[in-house]
Amino acid sequence: VQLQASGGGLVQAGGSLRLSCAASGSGASINAMAWYRQAPGKQREWVAHITSGGSTNYADSMKGRFTISRDNAKNTVYLQMNNLKPEDTAVYYCHRPLGNYWGKGTLVTVSS
């Protein structure tokens, strides 16, 4: 299974970005997925999770600002990020817990 994350970039504080994570390869079908992020000099932290049925969970600091969703037909998971803050600056990774697959990450930079 290969995970390809995209959609990162530079945005001003208060702006929005939508990240995508496309899964491909053998066995890349419906499964629970998650987003993590790693800020410079910090440990990787969990951001959000979505089950194969679409149930979602978020880290407290992301609730109300981030939305995780999925398109099963496209084997793609999304992370809509609104009202971005400079502290959201990080490399964002998608993760499939089943098999412990990680994407390469996409950089999000939020300027103040």
C-alpha positions as CSV (number, residue, x, y, z in Angstrom):
1,V,0.0,0.0,0.0
2,Q,1.3,3.4,-0.9
3,L,0.0,6.6,0.6
4,Q,0.5,9.9,-1.2
5,A,-0.2,13.1,0.7
6,S,-0.7,16.4,-1.0
7,G,-2.2,19.9,-0.6
8,G,0.3,21.5,1.7
9,G,1.6,25.0,1.2
10,L,2.1,28.4,2.7
11,V,-1.0,30.2,4.0
12,Q,-1.6,33.2,6.2
13,A,-3.1,32.8,9.7
14,G,-6.8,32.5,9.5
15,G,-6.7,30.8,6.1
16,S,-7.6,27.3,5.0
17,L,-6.0,24.4,3.3
18,R,-7.3,21.0,2.3
19,L,-4.9,18.0,2.4
20,S,-5.5,14.8,0.5
21,C,-4.1,11.4,1.0
22,A,-4.5,8.9,-1.8
23,A,-4.0,5.2,-1.2
24,S,-2.9,2.9,-3.9
25,G,-1.6,-0.6,-4.4
26,S,-2.7,-4.0,-3.4
27,G,-5.0,-3.9,-0.4
28,A,-5.5,-0.1,-0.5
29,S,-9.3,-0.3,-0.1
30,I,-11.6,0.8,2.7
31,N,-9.9,1.0,6.1
32,A,-9.6,3.4,9.0
33,M,-7.2,6.3,8.3
34,A,-5.6,9.0,10.3
35,W,-3.6,12.2,10.0
36,Y,-0.6,13.1,12.2
37,R,1.7,16.1,12.1
38,Q,5.2,16.9,13.2
39,A,6.3,20.4,13.9
40,P,9.9,21.4,13.9
41,G,11.7,20.2,16.9
42,K,8.6,18.4,18.3
43,Q,7.4,14.8,18.4
44,R,4.8,13.6,15.9
45,E,1.3,14.1,17.2
46,W,-2.1,12.6,16.2
47,V,-4.5,15.0,14.5
48,A,-7.6,13.1,13.5
49,H,-8.9,9.7,12.7
50,I,-11.7,8.3,10.5
51,T,-13.1,4.8,10.5
52,S,-14.1,2.8,7.5
53,G,-17.7,3.7,8.3
54,G,-16.9,7.4,8.5
55,S,-16.9,8.0,12.3
56,T,-14.4,10.7,13.2
57,N,-12.3,11.8,16.2
58,Y,-10.0,14.8,16.6
59,A,-7.3,16.0,18.9
60,D,-8.7,18.7,21.2
61,S,-6.7,21.5,19.6
62,M,-8.1,20.7,16.2
63,K,-11.8,20.3,17.1
64,G,-14.0,22.8,15.3
65,R,-11.2,23.8,12.9
66,F,-10.2,20.6,11.1
67,T,-12.5,18.1,9.4
68,I,-11.4,14.7,8.3
69,S,-13.4,13.0,5.5
70,R,-13.0,10.2,3.0
71,D,-14.1,9.2,-0.5
72,N,-14.0,5.4,-0.5
73,A,-14.5,5.2,-4.3
74,K,-11.3,7.2,-4.7
75,N,-9.4,5.5,-1.8
76,T,-8.7,9.1,-0.6
77,V,-8.9,10.8,2.8
78,Y,-9.0,14.5,3.2
79,L,-8.2,16.9,6.0
80,Q,-9.9,20.3,5.7
81,M,-8.1,22.8,7.9
82,N,-9.8,26.1,8.6
83,N,-8.8,29.1,10.8
84,L,-5.1,28.0,10.6
85,K,-2.7,29.3,13.2
86,P,1.1,29.6,13.1
87,E,1.3,26.7,15.6
88,D,-0.3,24.5,13.0
89,T,2.9,24.7,11.0
90,A,4.1,21.2,10.5
91,V,4.6,18.3,8.2
92,Y,1.3,16.4,7.9
93,Y,1.3,12.7,7.4
94,C,-1.4,10.3,6.6
95,H,-1.4,6.9,8.3
96,R,-3.2,3.7,7.8
97,P,-3.1,1.8,11.2
98,L,-3.8,-1.5,9.5
99,G,-0.4,-2.5,8.3
100,N,1.1,0.7,9.8
101,Y,1.5,2.5,6.5
102,W,2.7,6.1,6.4
103,G,2.7,8.6,3.6
104,K,5.8,10.9,3.0
105,G,4.1,14.0,4.4
106,T,3.2,17.4,3.1
107,L,4.4,20.6,4.6
108,V,2.0,23.2,5.9
109,T,3.4,26.6,6.8
110,V,1.2,29.2,8.4
111,S,2.5,32.7,8.6
112,S,1.4,35.2,11.2
